[in-house]
């Protein structure tokens, strides 16, 4: 799984949404509650399957939907160069 770059800072805003700040580009990205959960999982080095399972426990979604959500979030983070794909 990709890992967040060290130059990207995550700030939780009231447990409902969060902000990612890329210190290199000075861009910030507001993310929703489920994206925050995915980001935290990536930061811990959790496998995608574990992150998806956690999504199913917190939200009324199927495992397939949760896995697709994790993949989509990782793709968005990657597109903005917020995570290291190595």
C-alpha positions as CSV (number, residue, x, y, z in Angstrom):
1,X,0.0,0.0,0.0
2,X,1.1,3.5,-0.6
3,X,2.3,5.6,2.3
4,X,1.8,9.3,2.9
5,X,4.8,11.4,2.1
6,X,6.5,13.1,5.1
7,X,5.8,16.5,3.6
8,X,2.0,16.0,3.7
9,X,0.4,17.0,7.0
10,X,-3.0,15.7,8.1
11,X,-5.3,17.7,10.4
12,X,-8.5,16.3,11.8
13,X,-11.3,18.8,11.8
14,X,-13.9,17.8,14.5
15,X,-13.8,14.1,13.6
16,X,-16.0,14.6,10.6
17,X,-13.6,15.9,8.0
18,X,-10.0,16.7,7.7
19,X,-7.4,18.7,5.7
20,X,-4.2,17.5,4.0
21,X,-1.5,20.1,3.5
22,X,1.3,19.5,1.0
23,X,4.1,21.5,2.5
24,X,6.1,21.4,-0.8
25,X,3.4,22.8,-3.0
26,X,1.5,24.7,-0.3
27,X,-1.8,23.2,-1.6
28,X,-4.4,21.9,0.8
29,X,-7.1,19.4,0.3
30,X,-10.3,19.0,2.3
31,X,-11.3,15.4,2.8
32,X,-14.5,13.8,4.2
33,X,-14.9,11.4,7.1
34,X,-14.3,8.2,5.1
35,X,-11.3,9.7,3.3
36,X,-9.9,10.6,6.7
37,X,-10.3,7.0,7.8
38,X,-8.5,5.8,4.7
39,X,-5.7,8.3,5.1
40,X,-5.2,7.2,8.7
41,X,-5.1,3.6,7.6
42,X,-2.4,4.4,5.0
43,X,-0.4,6.4,7.6
44,X,-0.4,3.3,9.8
45,X,0.6,1.0,7.0
46,X,-2.6,-1.0,7.1
47,X,-3.4,-3.2,4.1
48,X,-6.3,-2.1,1.8
49,X,-8.4,-5.0,3.0
50,X,-8.2,-3.9,6.6
51,X,-9.1,-0.4,5.7
52,X,-12.1,-1.6,3.7
53,X,-13.2,-3.8,6.5
54,X,-13.1,-0.9,8.9
55,X,-15.3,1.1,6.5
56,X,-17.9,-1.7,6.5
57,X,-17.9,-1.6,10.3
58,X,-18.6,2.1,10.4
59,X,-20.8,2.6,7.4
60,X,-23.6,0.6,5.9
61,X,-21.7,-0.5,2.8
62,X,-20.7,-3.8,1.3
63,X,-17.1,-5.0,1.3
64,X,-17.0,-4.5,-2.5
65,X,-18.1,-0.9,-2.2
66,X,-15.6,-0.3,0.6
67,X,-12.8,-1.7,-1.4
68,X,-13.7,0.4,-4.4
69,X,-13.8,3.5,-2.1
70,X,-10.3,2.7,-0.8
71,X,-9.0,2.3,-4.4
72,X,-10.6,5.5,-5.5
73,X,-9.2,7.5,-2.5
74,X,-5.7,6.1,-3.1
75,X,-6.0,7.0,-6.8
76,X,-7.0,10.6,-5.8
77,X,-4.2,10.9,-3.3
78,X,-1.7,9.5,-5.9
79,X,-2.9,11.9,-8.5
80,X,-2.1,14.8,-6.2
81,X,1.2,13.2,-5.3
82,X,0.3,13.0,-1.6
83,X,1.3,9.3,-1.2
84,X,4.4,7.3,-2.2
85,X,3.5,4.3,-4.4
86,X,6.7,2.4,-3.4
